[in-house]
Amino acid sequence: MKNASYFDPFGRQLSCLVTIGMLAATSFFGVGTVTAAEWRLEPELRVGYEFDDNAVLIDFAGTTAKIDGYILEGSATIGYATERTTFDITPTLRSRNYDAELFDSDDQFLTLNFNHRGLKSNFRILGNYARESVRTAERADADPDVDDPDEIAGDDTGRVFEIGRRNRFWIMPQWSYNFSEKSAIAASVIYTDVDYDDLFFVGAFTPYSDVRFDASLIRGFSARTRGYIKASSRFYEPGNSGVDVDGVAFNIGFERDLAQTTRFRAEVGVEETKPTGSESDSNAVWDINVVKNVETITLLAQYKRTMEGSGGGRVTARDSFNLSVTKQFFPERLRGGLGVRVYTTDRLSNDPGAFEERDYAQFGAQLTYAMSRTFSVRGDYRYTYIDRSTTAGSDNSNSIILWLIYRPTAMTTSR
């Protein structure tokens, strides 16, 4: 039985994310809380001009879809913080208007980040919802501001010139409990639900749900070094075509705090996948990353191999490299950023269906200049490259967005 959310994705998924956030907030901020707390509201308005020399990432006999137009975005972060708890929820509205009406869209987004630290336990929820029109189905975005490896999306379809609207709901609750200074357990759930509508070509994308359960046993070797073993299971279910896939995985990992602001993690293991009607198949998986976060510099570097669900109706083997760097220059008004996303996808050896293997890369650069405390200008550049096994040659695009940003002083209140 397929997931009913495919028929009402917007209302159910958005309501679910807001409800989870409010329940988490109510549980930890409720009656009886005596810790000093602070609420804040951070609104932001952005107006931009965009040019893209290959909007659908494909070349038709030497002709590409060039577009230019205007973007209007507005967002407001609502935050709550105490000594042990932080909670942020950010709704965003975006309107895009181009010289080619086919690419116009009105999009909505919502992100959630909740964290509560107890005496022996920690509970965290990351979530996001996006209802947006897409010009290609590749999700990898070279955003330099990403500083958490768990926030980099790995799902996609690999199909281009498939214009339509995507509704994507993703949430990851995480829990850990410390038995002692050296021993702990952790558990998490990663749930993704994707639906498509208003497609240029009906049936081009496959709606799906993908859920993964993880359980870990953690052992500390020193104040800065930890090791762990992790067992996982996953269930991938496409909506109207494709093949259901079940999987189990076993991993061992190592974490070390290289400094107070820098963490290194290496994880290797094996994941076994079994599409319905086929034999099971085992693949090596790994995740190696380093994260650094100081006042003037943020850095994330990651190399990993994973089995990922997709809007192409199947699970794929994906090798990826991700890099995000930001730097606050002197004087403090100038800030730069670089982002890189590179990946290759391969079909699983036990996948009975047709599949398009591909190589994808995106390089992003960003420069922001603060004209005053409330106004700034920003330039974003993206170079995107894709090479598909089913077509001759490769395709690429260049995108430039110039932004004027208004960010008034955050409003705060304490109790």
TORKOL-4160 file (C-alpha; in steps of 0.2 Angstrom, whole numbers, padded with zeros to 4 digits, m for minus):
415
<pt num="1" X="0000" Y="0000" Z="0000"/>
<pt num="2" X="0008" Y="0016" Z="m0005"/>
<pt num="3" X="0009" Y="0031" Z="0006"/>
<pt num="4" X="m0006" Y="0042" Z="0006"/>
<pt num="5" X="0004" Y="0058" Z="0008"/>
<pt num="6" X="0007" Y="0058" Z="m0010"/>
<pt num="7" X="m0011" Y="0064" Z="m0012"/>
<pt num="8" X="m0010" Y="0078" Z="0001"/>
<pt num="9" X="0008" Y="0082" Z="0003"/>
<pt num="10" X="0007" Y="0101" Z="0007"/>
<pt num="11" X="m0005" Y="0101" Z="0021"/>
<pt num="12" X="0000" Y="0085" Z="0030"/>
<pt num="13" X="0019" Y="0087" Z="0029"/>
<pt num="14" X="0019" Y="0106" Z="0034"/>
<pt num="15" X="0007" Y="0103" Z="0048"/>
<pt num="16" X="0017" Y="0088" Z="0054"/>
<pt num="17" X="0033" Y="0098" Z="0055"/>
<pt num="18" X="0025" Y="0113" Z="0064"/>
<pt num="19" X="0017" Y="0101" Z="0076"/>
<pt num="20" X="0033" Y="0092" Z="0080"/>
<pt num="21" X="0042" Y="0108" Z="0083"/>
<pt num="22" X="0028" Y="0115" Z="0094"/>
<pt num="23" X="0026" Y="0098" Z="0104"/>
<pt num="24" X="0045" Y="0098" Z="0107"/>
<pt num="25" X="0045" Y="0116" Z="0112"/>
<pt num="26" X="0030" Y="0114" Z="0124"/>
<pt num="27" X="0038" Y="0098" Z="0132"/>
<pt num="28" X="0054" Y="0107" Z="0137"/>
<pt num="29" X="0048" Y="0125" Z="0139"/>
<pt num="30" X="0032" Y="0121" Z="0148"/>
<pt num="31" X="0026" Y="0125" Z="0165"/>
<pt num="32" X="0039" Y="0123" Z="0179"/>
<pt num="33" X="0054" Y="0129" Z="0169"/>
<pt num="34" X="0063" Y="0142" Z="0179"/>
<pt num="35" X="0079" Y="0144" Z="0169"/>
<pt num="36" X="0081" Y="0161" Z="0161"/>
<pt num="37" X="0076" Y="0161" Z="0143"/>
<pt num="38" X="0076" Y="0172" Z="0128"/>
<pt num="39" X="0065" Y="0173" Z="0113"/>
<pt num="40" X="0070" Y="0182" Z="0097"/>
<pt num="41" X="0063" Y="0186" Z="0080"/>
<pt num="42" X="0075" Y="0189" Z="0065"/>
<pt num="43" X="0066" Y="0194" Z="0049"/>
<pt num="44" X="0075" Y="0196" Z="0033"/>
<pt num="45" X="0070" Y="0202" Z="0016"/>
<pt num="46" X="0080" Y="0199" Z="0000"/>
<pt num="47" X="0078" Y="0205" Z="m0018"/>
<pt num="48" X="0088" Y="0198" Z="m0032"/>
<pt num="49" X="0092" Y="0197" Z="m0050"/>
<pt num="50" X="0096" Y="0180" Z="m0058"/>
<pt num="51" X="0104" Y="0175" Z="m0075"/>
<pt num="52" X="0106" Y="0157" Z="m0080"/>
<pt num="53" X="0114" Y="0152" Z="m0097"/>
<pt num="54" X="0107" Y="0134" Z="m0096"/>
<pt num="55" X="0092" Y="0134" Z="m0085"/>
<pt num="56" X="0087" Y="0115" Z="m0088"/>
<pt num="57" X="0105" Y="0109" Z="m0089"/>
<pt num="58" X="0104" Y="0101" Z="m0106"/>
<pt num="59" X="0109" Y="0107" Z="m0123"/>
<pt num="60" X="0097" Y="0104" Z="m0138"/>
<pt num="61" X="0108" Y="0104" Z="m0154"/>
<pt num="62" X="0118" Y="0119" Z="m0148"/>
<pt num="63" X="0103" Y="0128" Z="m0140"/>
<pt num="64" X="0101" Y="0131" Z="m0121"/>
<pt num="65" X="0087" Y="0139" Z="m0111"/>
<pt num="66" X="0094" Y="0155" Z="m0105"/>
<pt num="67" X="0084" Y="0165" Z="m0093"/>
<pt num="68" X="0085" Y="0180" Z="m0082"/>
<pt num="69" X="0073" Y="0188" Z="m0070"/>
<pt num="70" X="0069" Y="0194" Z="m0052"/>
<pt num="71" X="0068" Y="0185" Z="m0036"/>
<pt num="72" X="0059" Y="0191" Z="m0020"/>
<pt num="73" X="0062" Y="0181" Z="m0004"/>
<pt num="74" X="0056" Y="0184" Z="0014"/>
<pt num="75" X="0060" Y="0174" Z="0030"/>
<pt num="76" X="0058" Y="0176" Z="0048"/>
<pt num="77" X="0068" Y="0165" Z="0061"/>
<pt num="78" X="0059" Y="0163" Z="0078"/>
<pt num="79" X="0071" Y="0157" Z="0091"/>
<pt num="80" X="0071" Y="0152" Z="0109"/>
<pt num="81" X="0086" Y="0148" Z="0120"/>
<pt num="82" X="0089" Y="0143" Z="0138"/>
<pt num="83" X="0105" Y="0136" Z="0146"/>
<pt num="84" X="0100" Y="0119" Z="0140"/>
<pt num="85" X="0088" Y="0121" Z="0126"/>
<pt num="86" X="0088" Y="0130" Z="0109"/>
<pt num="87" X="0074" Y="0130" Z="0096"/>
<pt num="88" X="0074" Y="0139" Z="0079"/>
<pt num="89" X="0060" Y="0138" Z="0066"/>
<pt num="90" X="0061" Y="0148" Z="0050"/>
<pt num="91" X="0047" Y="0150" Z="0037"/>
<pt num="92" X="0053" Y="0157" Z="0020"/>
<pt num="93" X="0042" Y="0163" Z="0005"/>
<pt num="94" X="0050" Y="0165" Z="m0012"/>
<pt num="95" X="0043" Y="0172" Z="m0029"/>
<pt num="96" X="0053" Y="0170" Z="m0045"/>
<pt num="97" X="0048" Y="0180" Z="m0061"/>
<pt num="98" X="0058" Y="0177" Z="m0077"/>
<pt num="99" X="0057" Y="0183" Z="m0095"/>
<pt num="100" X="0051" Y="0165" Z="m0099"/>
<pt num="101" X="0035" Y="0163" Z="m0090"/>
<pt num="102" X="0037" Y="0144" Z="m0090"/>
<pt num="103" X="0050" Y="0146" Z="m0076"/>
<pt num="104" X="0040" Y="0157" Z="m0064"/>
<pt num="105" X="0036" Y="0150" Z="m0047"/>
<pt num="106" X="0030" Y="0154" Z="m0030"/>
<pt num="107" X="0039" Y="0143" Z="m0017"/>
<pt num="108" X="0037" Y="0140" Z="0002"/>
<pt num="109" X="0050" Y="0133" Z="0014"/>
<pt num="110" X="0051" Y="0129" Z="0033"/>
<pt num="111" X="0066" Y="0123" Z="0043"/>
<pt num="112" X="0067" Y="0117" Z="0061"/>
<pt num="113" X="0081" Y="0115" Z="0073"/>
<pt num="114" X="0078" Y="0109" Z="0091"/>
<pt num="115" X="0091" Y="0104" Z="0104"/>
<pt num="116" X="0089" Y="0099" Z="0122"/>
<pt num="117" X="0103" Y="0094" Z="0133"/>
<pt num="118" X="0099" Y="0085" Z="0149"/>
<pt num="119" X="0110" Y="0079" Z="0163"/>
<pt num="120" X="0114" Y="0063" Z="0155"/>
<pt num="121" X="0104" Y="0064" Z="0138"/>
<pt num="122" X="0103" Y="0074" Z="0123"/>
<pt num="123" X="0088" Y="0076" Z="0111"/>
<pt num="124" X="0088" Y="0084" Z="0094"/>
<pt num="125" X="0076" Y="0087" Z="0079"/>
<pt num="126" X="0082" Y="0093" Z="0062"/>
<pt num="127" X="0068" Y="0095" Z="0049"/>
<pt num="128" X="0064" Y="0105" Z="0033"/>
<pt num="129" X="0050" Y="0106" Z="0021"/>
<pt num="130" X="0051" Y="0113" Z="0004"/>
<pt num="131" X="0037" Y="0116" Z="m0009"/>
<pt num="132" X="0046" Y="0123" Z="m0024"/>
<pt num="133" X="0046" Y="0122" Z="m0043"/>
<pt num="134" X="0062" Y="0114" Z="m0050"/>
<pt num="135" X="0070" Y="0116" Z="m0067"/>
<pt num="136" X="0081" Y="0101" Z="m0064"/>
<pt num="137" X="0079" Y="0086" Z="m0052"/>
<pt num="138" X="0097" Y="0088" Z="m0045"/>
<pt num="139" X="0096" Y="0093" Z="m0027"/>
<pt num="140" X="0115" Y="0095" Z="m0023"/>
<pt num="141" X="0118" Y="0114" Z="m0020"/>
<pt num="142" X="0135" Y="0121" Z="m0016"/>
<pt num="143" X="0129" Y="0131" Z="m0002"/>
<pt num="144" X="0144" Y="0138" Z="0008"/>
<pt num="145" X="0134" Y="0141" Z="0024"/>
<pt num="146" X="0131" Y="0122" Z="0027"/>
<pt num="147" X="0141" Y="0117" Z="0043"/>
<pt num="148" X="0132" Y="0101" Z="0047"/>
<pt num="149" X="0136" Y="0085" Z="0037"/>
<pt num="150" X="0118" Y="0078" Z="0041"/>
<pt num="151" X="0110" Y="0093" Z="0032"/>
<pt num="152" X="0117" Y="0089" Z="0015"/>
<pt num="153" X="0104" Y="0081" Z="0005"/>
<pt num="154" X="0108" Y="0065" Z="m0005"/>
<pt num="155" X="0092" Y="0062" Z="m0014"/>
<pt num="156" X="0089" Y="0066" Z="m0033"/>
<pt num="157" X="0082" Y="0059" Z="m0049"/>
<pt num="158" X="0096" Y="0063" Z="m0061"/>
<pt num="159" X="0083" Y="0069" Z="m0074"/>
<pt num="160" X="0084" Y="0086" Z="m0082"/>
<pt num="161" X="0072" Y="0096" Z="m0092"/>
<pt num="162" X="0058" Y="0089" Z="m0081"/>
<pt num="163" X="0050" Y="0105" Z="m0075"/>
<pt num="164" X="0038" Y="0103" Z="m0061"/>
<pt num="165" X="0034" Y="0106" Z="m0043"/>
<pt num="166" X="0042" Y="0096" Z="m0029"/>
<pt num="167" X="0036" Y="0094" Z="m0011"/>
<pt num="168" X="0049" Y="0087" Z="0000"/>
<pt num="169" X="0048" Y="0083" Z="0018"/>
<pt num="170" X="0063" Y="0078" Z="0028"/>
<pt num="171" X="0065" Y="0075" Z="0047"/>
<pt num="172" X="0078" Y="0068" Z="0058"/>
<pt num="173" X="0075" Y="0065" Z="0077"/>
<pt num="174" X="0091" Y="0060" Z="0087"/>
<pt num="175" X="0093" Y="0054" Z="0105"/>
<pt num="176" X="0108" Y="0049" Z="0115"/>
<pt num="177" X="0110" Y="0044" Z="0133"/>
<pt num="178" X="0126" Y="0043" Z="0143"/>
<pt num="179" X="0128" Y="0029" Z="0155"/>
<pt num="180" X="0144" Y="0035" Z="0162"/>
<pt num="181" X="0158" Y="0047" Z="0156"/>
<pt num="182" X="0164" Y="0033" Z="0144"/>
<pt num="183" X="0148" Y="0024" Z="0138"/>
<pt num="184" X="0133" Y="0030" Z="0129"/>
<pt num="185" X="0119" Y="0024" Z="0117"/>
<pt num="186" X="0111" Y="0034" Z="0103"/>
<pt num="187" X="0097" Y="0032" Z="0091"/>
<pt num="188" X="0090" Y="0041" Z="0076"/>
<pt num="189" X="0076" Y="0041" Z="0063"/>
<pt num="190" X="0079" Y="0049" Z="0046"/>
<pt num="191" X="0062" Y="0051" Z="0036"/>
<pt num="192" X="0061" Y="0058" Z="0018"/>
<pt num="193" X="0044" Y="0060" Z="0009"/>
<pt num="194" X="0044" Y="0067" Z="m0009"/>
<pt num="195" X="0030" Y="0071" Z="m0021"/>
<pt num="196" X="0029" Y="0079" Z="m0038"/>
<pt num="197" X="0015" Y="0088" Z="m0047"/>
<pt num="198" X="0012" Y="0100" Z="m0061"/>
<pt num="199" X="0025" Y="0091" Z="m0071"/>
<pt num="200" X="0029" Y="0096" Z="m0089"/>
<pt num="201" X="0030" Y="0078" Z="m0093"/>
<pt num="202" X="0018" Y="0067" Z="m0083"/>
<pt num="203" X="0026" Y="0053" Z="m0074"/>
<pt num="204" X="0043" Y="0059" Z="m0077"/>
<pt num="205" X="0047" Y="0059" Z="m0058"/>
<pt num="206" X="0042" Y="0045" Z="m0045"/>
<pt num="207" X="0035" Y="0050" Z="m0028"/>
<pt num="208" X="0043" Y="0040" Z="m0014"/>
<pt num="209" X="0046" Y="0038" Z="0005"/>
<pt num="210" X="0062" Y="0033" Z="0012"/>
<pt num="211" X="0065" Y="0029" Z="0031"/>
<pt num="212" X="0081" Y="0024" Z="0040"/>
<pt num="213" X="0083" Y="0018" Z="0058"/>
<pt num="214" X="0100" Y="0019" Z="0067"/>
<pt num="215" X="0105" Y="0013" Z="0084"/>
<pt num="216" X="0123" Y="0015" Z="0091"/>
<pt num="217" X="0134" Y="0010" Z="0105"/>
<pt num="218" X="0147" Y="0023" Z="0109"/>
<pt num="219" X="0163" Y="0021" Z="0119"/>
<pt num="220" X="0174" Y="0035" Z="0125"/>
<pt num="221" X="0193" Y="0031" Z="0125"/>
<pt num="222" X="0198" Y="0049" Z="0131"/>
<pt num="223" X="0190" Y="0066" Z="0134"/>
<pt num="224" X="0193" Y="0069" Z="0115"/>
<pt num="225" X="0191" Y="0052" Z="0107"/>
<pt num="226" X="0176" Y="0041" Z="0104"/>
<pt num="227" X="0172" Y="0025" Z="0095"/>
<pt num="228" X="0156" Y="0017" Z="0090"/>
<pt num="229" X="0147" Y="0003" Z="0082"/>
<pt num="230" X="0130" Y="0007" Z="0073"/>
<pt num="231" X="0116" Y="m0005" Z="0066"/>
<pt num="232" X="0104" Y="0002" Z="0053"/>
<pt num="233" X="0088" Y="m0003" Z="0043"/>
<pt num="234" X="0080" Y="0006" Z="0029"/>
<pt num="235" X="0064" Y="0005" Z="0019"/>
<pt num="236" X="0062" Y="0013" Z="0002"/>
<pt num="237" X="0045" Y="0014" Z="m0006"/>
<pt num="238" X="0041" Y="0022" Z="m0023"/>
<pt num="239" X="0024" Y="0029" Z="m0026"/>
<pt num="240" X="0018" Y="0024" Z="m0044"/>
<pt num="241" X="0033" Y="0015" Z="m0052"/>
<pt num="242" X="0050" Y="0008" Z="m0047"/>
<pt num="243" X="0055" Y="m0005" Z="m0035"/>
<pt num="244" X="0053" Y="m0006" Z="m0016"/>
<pt num="245" X="0069" Y="m0009" Z="m0007"/>
<pt num="246" X="0073" Y="m0015" Z="0011"/>
<pt num="247" X="0091" Y="m0014" Z="0018"/>
<pt num="248" X="0101" Y="m0017" Z="0033"/>
<pt num="249" X="0119" Y="m0010" Z="0038"/>
<pt num="250" X="0132" Y="m0012" Z="0050"/>
<pt num="251" X="0145" Y="0002" Z="0053"/>
<pt num="252" X="0160" Y="0005" Z="0065"/>
<pt num="253" X="0166" Y="0023" Z="0068"/>
<pt num="254" X="0179" Y="0034" Z="0076"/>
<pt num="255" X="0177" Y="0053" Z="0082"/>
<pt num="256" X="0191" Y="0064" Z="0088"/>
<pt num="257" X="0190" Y="0082" Z="0093"/>
<pt num="258" X="0206" Y="0089" Z="0085"/>
<pt num="259" X="0203" Y="0105" Z="0094"/>
<pt num="260" X="0189" Y="0114" Z="0104"/>
<pt num="261" X="0181" Y="0120" Z="0088"/>
<pt num="262" X="0186" Y="0106" Z="0076"/>
<pt num="263" X="0179" Y="0088" Z="0075"/>
<pt num="264" X="0185" Y="0073" Z="0064"/>
<pt num="265" X="0174" Y="0058" Z="0060"/>
<pt num="266" X="0177" Y="0042" Z="0050"/>
<pt num="267" X="0164" Y="0028" Z="0048"/>
<pt num="268" X="0165" Y="0012" Z="0037"/>
<pt num="269" X="0153" Y="m0002" Z="0035"/>
<pt num="270" X="0143" Y="m0013" Z="0024"/>
<pt num="271" X="0125" Y="m0011" Z="0018"/>
<pt num="272" X="0114" Y="m0025" Z="0011"/>
<pt num="273" X="0100" Y="m0020" Z="0000"/>
<pt num="274" X="0086" Y="m0031" Z="m0007"/>
<pt num="275" X="0074" Y="m0024" Z="m0020"/>
<pt num="276" X="0057" Y="m0033" Z="m0021"/>
<pt num="277" X="0059" Y="m0049" Z="m0032"/>
<pt num="278" X="0078" Y="m0049" Z="m0033"/>
<pt num="279" X="0092" Y="m0056" Z="m0023"/>
<pt num="280" X="0101" Y="m0046" Z="m0009"/>
<pt num="281" X="0117" Y="m0037" Z="m0013"/>
<pt num="282" X="0130" Y="m0030" Z="m0001"/>
<pt num="283" X="0140" Y="m0014" Z="m0004"/>
<pt num="284" X="0154" Y="m0005" Z="0006"/>
<pt num="285" X="0148" Y="0012" Z="0013"/>
<pt num="286" X="0159" Y="0025" Z="0022"/>
<pt num="287" X="0158" Y="0043" Z="0029"/>
<pt num="288" X="0174" Y="0053" Z="0032"/>
<pt num="289" X="0172" Y="0072" Z="0037"/>
<pt num="290" X="0179" Y="0086" Z="0047"/>
<pt num="291" X="0170" Y="0101" Z="0054"/>
<pt num="292" X="0178" Y="0117" Z="0060"/>
<pt num="293" X="0168" Y="0132" Z="0067"/>
<pt num="294" X="0176" Y="0147" Z="0075"/>
<pt num="295" X="0171" Y="0165" Z="0075"/>
<pt num="296" X="0178" Y="0170" Z="0058"/>
<pt num="297" X="0179" Y="0154" Z="0049"/>
<pt num="298" X="0168" Y="0139" Z="0046"/>
<pt num="299" X="0173" Y="0123" Z="0037"/>
<pt num="300" X="0165" Y="0107" Z="0032"/>
<pt num="301" X="0174" Y="0094" Z="0021"/>
<pt num="302" X="0166" Y="0077" Z="0018"/>
<pt num="303" X="0169" Y="0061" Z="0007"/>
<pt num="304" X="0156" Y="0047" Z="0008"/>
<pt num="305" X="0148" Y="0033" Z="m0001"/>
<pt num="306" X="0130" Y="0029" Z="0003"/>
<pt num="307" X="0115" Y="0020" Z="m0003"/>
<pt num="308" X="0102" Y="0034" Z="m0007"/>
<pt num="309" X="0083" Y="0034" Z="m0012"/>
<pt num="310" X="0078" Y="0044" Z="m0027"/>
<pt num="311" X="0064" Y="0051" Z="m0037"/>
<pt num="312" X="0070" Y="0040" Z="m0051"/>
<pt num="313" X="0060" Y="0026" Z="m0043"/>
<pt num="314" X="0075" Y="0016" Z="m0036"/>
<pt num="315" X="0090" Y="0016" Z="m0023"/>
<pt num="316" X="0107" Y="0020" Z="m0030"/>
<pt num="317" X="0125" Y="0019" Z="m0024"/>
<pt num="318" X="0132" Y="0037" Z="m0022"/>
<pt num="319" X="0150" Y="0043" Z="m0020"/>
<pt num="320" X="0151" Y="0061" Z="m0015"/>
<pt num="321" X="0163" Y="0074" Z="m0010"/>
<pt num="322" X="0156" Y="0090" Z="m0001"/>
<pt num="323" X="0165" Y="0106" Z="0004"/>
<pt num="324" X="0158" Y="0122" Z="0012"/>
<pt num="325" X="0169" Y="0136" Z="0018"/>
<pt num="326" X="0165" Y="0154" Z="0024"/>
<pt num="327" X="0177" Y="0167" Z="0030"/>
<pt num="328" X="0174" Y="0184" Z="0038"/>
<pt num="329" X="0187" Y="0196" Z="0032"/>
<pt num="330" X="0194" Y="0212" Z="0039"/>
<pt num="331" X="0186" Y="0224" Z="0040"/>
<pt num="332" X="0171" Y="0214" Z="0046"/>
<pt num="333" X="0159" Y="0221" Z="0033"/>
<pt num="334" X="0166" Y="0208" Z="0020"/>
<pt num="335" X="0162" Y="0190" Z="0020"/>
<pt num="336" X="0166" Y="0176" Z="0007"/>
<pt num="337" X="0161" Y="0158" Z="0005"/>
<pt num="338" X="0165" Y="0143" Z="m0007"/>
<pt num="339" X="0155" Y="0128" Z="m0009"/>
<pt num="340" X="0158" Y="0111" Z="m0019"/>
<pt num="341" X="0147" Y="0097" Z="m0022"/>
<pt num="342" X="0153" Y="0082" Z="m0032"/>
<pt num="343" X="0145" Y="0065" Z="m0034"/>
<pt num="344" X="0143" Y="0050" Z="m0045"/>
<pt num="345" X="0129" Y="0037" Z="m0045"/>
<pt num="346" X="0129" Y="0019" Z="m0050"/>
<pt num="347" X="0115" Y="0006" Z="m0051"/>
<pt num="348" X="0115" Y="m0008" Z="m0038"/>
<pt num="349" X="0120" Y="m0024" Z="m0045"/>
<pt num="350" X="0104" Y="m0032" Z="m0041"/>
<pt num="351" X="0093" Y="m0018" Z="m0048"/>
<pt num="352" X="0082" Y="m0026" Z="m0062"/>
<pt num="353" X="0077" Y="m0009" Z="m0070"/>
<pt num="354" X="0085" Y="0003" Z="m0082"/>
<pt num="355" X="0096" Y="0016" Z="m0074"/>
<pt num="356" X="0106" Y="0031" Z="m0080"/>
<pt num="357" X="0123" Y="0033" Z="m0072"/>
<pt num="358" X="0129" Y="0050" Z="m0070"/>
<pt num="359" X="0143" Y="0062" Z="m0064"/>
<pt num="360" X="0138" Y="0078" Z="m0056"/>
<pt num="361" X="0148" Y="0093" Z="m0050"/>
<pt num="362" X="0143" Y="0110" Z="m0044"/>
<pt num="363" X="0155" Y="0124" Z="m0038"/>
<pt num="364" X="0148" Y="0139" Z="m0029"/>
<pt num="365" X="0156" Y="0156" Z="m0024"/>
<pt num="366" X="0148" Y="0170" Z="m0013"/>
<pt num="367" X="0153" Y="0187" Z="m0008"/>
<pt num="368" X="0144" Y="0198" Z="0004"/>
<pt num="369" X="0147" Y="0216" Z="0009"/>
<pt num="370" X="0138" Y="0225" Z="0023"/>
<pt num="371" X="0134" Y="0243" Z="0018"/>
<pt num="372" X="0126" Y="0246" Z="0036"/>
<pt num="373" X="0120" Y="0236" Z="0050"/>
<pt num="374" X="0103" Y="0232" Z="0041"/>
<pt num="375" X="0108" Y="0233" Z="0022"/>
<pt num="376" X="0120" Y="0222" Z="0013"/>
<pt num="377" X="0123" Y="0216" Z="m0005"/>
<pt num="378" X="0128" Y="0199" Z="m0010"/>
<pt num="379" X="0134" Y="0190" Z="m0026"/>
<pt num="380" X="0131" Y="0171" Z="m0029"/>
<pt num="381" X="0139" Y="0161" Z="m0043"/>
<pt num="382" X="0136" Y="0143" Z="m0047"/>
<pt num="383" X="0144" Y="0132" Z="m0061"/>
<pt num="384" X="0135" Y="0116" Z="m0063"/>
<pt num="385" X="0141" Y="0101" Z="m0073"/>
<pt num="386" X="0133" Y="0084" Z="m0077"/>
<pt num="387" X="0138" Y="0069" Z="m0088"/>
<pt num="388" X="0125" Y="0056" Z="m0091"/>
<pt num="389" X="0128" Y="0038" Z="m0097"/>
<pt num="390" X="0113" Y="0039" Z="m0109"/>
<pt num="391" X="0117" Y="0054" Z="m0118"/>
<pt num="392" X="0133" Y="0059" Z="m0129"/>
<pt num="393" X="0144" Y="0072" Z="m0121"/>
<pt num="394" X="0141" Y="0083" Z="m0105"/>
<pt num="395" X="0131" Y="0098" Z="m0101"/>
<pt num="396" X="0135" Y="0113" Z="m0090"/>
<pt num="397" X="0127" Y="0130" Z="m0084"/>
<pt num="398" X="0133" Y="0146" Z="m0076"/>
<pt num="399" X="0121" Y="0155" Z="m0064"/>
<pt num="400" X="0123" Y="0172" Z="m0056"/>
<pt num="401" X="0112" Y="0180" Z="m0043"/>
<pt num="402" X="0114" Y="0198" Z="m0036"/>
<pt num="403" X="0105" Y="0201" Z="m0020"/>
<pt num="404" X="0100" Y="0217" Z="m0010"/>
<pt num="405" X="0097" Y="0211" Z="0008"/>
<pt num="406" X="0088" Y="0220" Z="0022"/>
<pt num="407" X="0090" Y="0213" Z="0039"/>
<pt num="408" X="0083" Y="0224" Z="0053"/>
<pt num="409" X="0090" Y="0222" Z="0071"/>
<pt num="410" X="0083" Y="0206" Z="0079"/>
<pt num="411" X="0069" Y="0208" Z="0092"/>
<pt num="412" X="0072" Y="0199" Z="0108"/>
<pt num="413" X="0063" Y="0197" Z="0124"/>
<pt num="414" X="0069" Y="0188" Z="0140"/>
<pt num="415" X="0061" Y="0182" Z="0156"/>
